[in-house]
Amino acid sequence: VLVVCVRYLGDTLLLRPVFQALHKAFPHARLDALVTAGTSCALDDCPGVHHVIEWPRQAPWQEVLLLPRLTIGG
């Protein structure tokens, strides 16, 4: 499951209860987050979060370079 939040630190912080609920409901699911660069610290030690990917917030043509990091099952 990929949870996307490309907003601000406070928005990313509000994902903690979302991940806790998802982890409780689907304990064997892989839970990943796609967040704005600089906000991943809000998910440090959050139960159930497997991997956090930071969205660089660059020019749109440069953001395409992020796509290989969003592979399924990777």
ZIRAZI-V976045 format. One record per pair of residues at least 4 apart in sequence whose C-alpha atoms are under 8 Angstrom apart, sorted by the first residue. I is the first residue (numbers start at 1). J is the second residue. Records with the same first field share a line. If there is no record, write none. Layout:
I=J / J
This chain:
1=29 / 30 / 31 / 32
2=31 / 32 / 33 / 34
3=31 / 32 / 33 / 34
4=33 / 34 / 35
5=11 / 12 / 33 / 34 / 35 / 36
6=34 / 35 / 36 / 55
7=11 / 12 / 35 / 36
8=12 / 36 / 39
9=13 / 38 / 39 / 42
10=14
11=15
12=16 / 35 / 39 / 40 / 42 / 43
13=42 / 43
14=18
15=19 / 43
16=20 / 42 / 43 / 46
17=21
18=22
19=23 / 31 / 46 / 47 / 48 / 49
20=24 / 46 / 47 / 48
21=25
22=26 / 27 / 48
23=27 / 28 / 29 / 31 / 47 / 48
27=48
30=48 / 49 / 50
31=48 / 49 / 50 / 51
32=49 / 50 / 51 / 52 / 53
33=49 / 51 / 52 / 53
34=52 / 53 / 54 / 55
35=39 / 40 / 52 / 53 / 54 / 55
36=40 / 54 / 55 / 56 / 57
37=54 / 55 / 56 / 57
38=54
39=54
40=44 / 52 / 53 / 54
43=49 / 52
45=49
53=69
55=63 / 66
56=63
57=63
58=62 / 63
59=63
60=64
61=65
62=66
63=67
66=70
67=71
70=74
